[in-house]
Amino acid sequence: MKVALFGAKGMIGSEILKEALSRKHEVTVVVRDPKSFAAPARVKVVAGDASNPADVARVVAGHDAVISAVGPGRNNSTPQPLNIVQATKGLQQGLATTAVKRLLIVGGASSLEVAPGLQLLDSPQFPDEYRPEALAARQALEVVKDNLVDLDWTFFSPSLVIEPGERTGQFRIGGEQLLFDGNGQSRITVEDFAIAIIDELEKSENVGRRVTIGY
């Protein structure tokens, strides 16, 4: 497939790019400054901003799907949590003017339930320092679920802990509840998270749903 990837410079986005290339997909990386991205072989790099609908429409034309791993980012070392909301809206509005309807978005774990009707973000133990970013990630999910422009979307939430590790190919796909392993831990490696995303790209088994990935 021909895939446009936003957020390829981050920890998750870079692994998504690696996984997609390993399966022979044709990837266009979209970054604000192409000179800042060292592109692997077979990767096209173009300038574009996910929050700008006109940019989105221009760079995704001719692709089969769009993957967004855009994070909150920073401005002079200050986190910008609303970046993910603005990017989500820009992607939706931009895609609405194109023939590209498949959108896969990487989100956060904070909006997953840890008990019936209780999201992680609303639990008493949730750290205050992460709340602005978590609120923005939840808002981005709400924007996606509203689906005002009728896209074939899938939203991916990782487990509580996501970090580089082993590529096992052995994981579970969940829905609205945080997943825990047999030791009571909620975790997934970036490598296995990327596998799940490219699996969904190829199979389209969870269109119109939020899913989570964990052990």
N, C-alpha and C positions, 0 to 999 in steps of 0.2 A: 504493500500500500504506500501511497504518498501521504506523508504525515507532516503537519506543521507543528513544531514543538516550541512552546513558550516556557521560559524558566529553566533552560538547559544548563545554566551555570551553577545552579544550586546542588546540594547533596542528592536530593531525590531526582531532580531533572537530569543531572548528568548520568545517573544510573539508568533512567528510562531511555535516554539516548543510546547508551551502550547496549541495552537489551534489544531495542528496536533494530539497531544495526546488525546485531548478531543473528537476527531472523530475516535479514535481507530486505527490510523495509527501506524506503527512500525517504530520508528525513531532511526537512528544511528547518534549521534553527533560527528563531526570531529573537533578536536582542536589540536593545537600544543602540548599542555601539558595536558593530561587527568587528572592529579592530581589537576589541577587548576579549574576543572569544577565539581560542585556538581550536580550529575545527579539525576533527578527525577526517580521514579519507572518506570520500563519498558523501560528505555532508555539505549542503549548501547553507550559507549564512546570509541572512538579510536583515536590514534595519527595520524595526517596528516596535510599537508600544501596545501591549495588550489592552490598555485602558483607552486607547484611541480607536473608535469603531472604523474610521476611514483606513487607518493602518492595517487593522485586522482584515478588512475586506480585500485590501490590495495584496497582502502577502499570502492569504490562504487560498486564493483563487487557483483552481486546478488541483487541489489536494483532496484526498478522500476523507480525512479526519484531522481534528485538531486536538492536541494534548496540552493542557496547561498545568505546569508545576510552579506557577508564580507564587512566591512567598511574600511576606510583609516587607522585606527589604529594609534598608536604612538610609537616612539622609544625615550626613555628618555624624555618624555613629548613633543617631536617634532612630529607634524603630518606627516604621510607618505602617501600622497594622491595617489601615484602611486600603492599602495598595491592593490587597487580595479582593476586596469588594469592588473596587474600581475596575480592576482587571476582569473580573467576572462579568460585570455589566458591559464593559467594552467588547469583550468576546461575543457575548450574546447579540448585542446590537450590530456588530460588524458581520457576524455570520448570517444574520437575518437578511442581509442584502446579497448573499451569495448562494450558490447551489450546495455548499458544504453544510451538512446538518449534524454530523457526528462530532460530539464534544465530550472529551474526558477530562475531568478536573481533579487535581489533587487538593484535598482539604486537610482539616485537622481532626484530632480525636476528641476535642472538648465537647462536641455536641452529641457524642454517643452516650447512651444510657448506662448508668452503673447500677440502677435499680429501676423497677417499673415507674416510668414517668419522671425519673430524676436523671438529668444529664450531668455528666462529669463537671462541666463548668459551674453548675448550680450546687454542687456538693460543698459542704462546709470546709473540707480540706483543700479545696482548689487554691493554689497560690495566687495572691493578689498581683504579683508582678507579671504574671502571664495573662491576666484577665483581659486587657485591651486587645491583645492579639487573638485570644480565644473568642471574644465577642465578635470581632471582625470575621473570623473564620465561620462562626455560626451564621452571621448575616449573609455571607457568601453562599452558604448552603441554602438559605431561604430564597435568595435570588434565583439560584438554579432550580429549586423545586417549583417556584412560581412559573418558570418556563414560559414566559410571556411571548416568546418568539418561536415556539414549537420546534425545539431542537431534540435530537436523539442523544440525550446526555446520560452520563454516568459520573457519579461523584464518589471519590475514594477517600476514606478515612483510615489512617494507619492505626496501629495499636498505640497504647500509652507511650511506649518506648520504641523509637525507630532509629536505628543506627547501622553503620556499616558492619558487615559480618559475612557469614557464609551464604552462598547461593545454594539452597537445598532443594527448592521446588516443592517442598512439603509444607503446606500451610492451609489454613481454613479461610473460607469466605463467609462473613457474617452480614447482618443487616444493620439494625439501629442500636444494638447493644455492644458494649466493649467486650472484646474477647480476652479470655484468660487461659493460660496453659495449665497443665496438670500440677504445676508448682505454684499456682496462684499469681503468675506474672503475666502482664499484658505487654507483648513485645513482638516485633517483626524486624527482620533485617531489611535494609534498603534494597538489597539485591532481590529478595523474594517479593517485596512490595512492587518492584518494577516488573517482575515476571507476571504478577497478577494483572497489572495494568495493560501490558502488551497482550496477554491472553484475552482480556476483554476487548481490546482493539480488534483482534482477529475473529473472535467468536460472537461478540455482541449478545451476551447472555443476560446482561443486567441493564438494559436500556431503560431509562426513566426511573432509576433507583440509586440510592446511596448504599454503598457496600463498605465493609471494613475488612481488613486482612490481618490475621494474627495466627499464632501457633496454638 
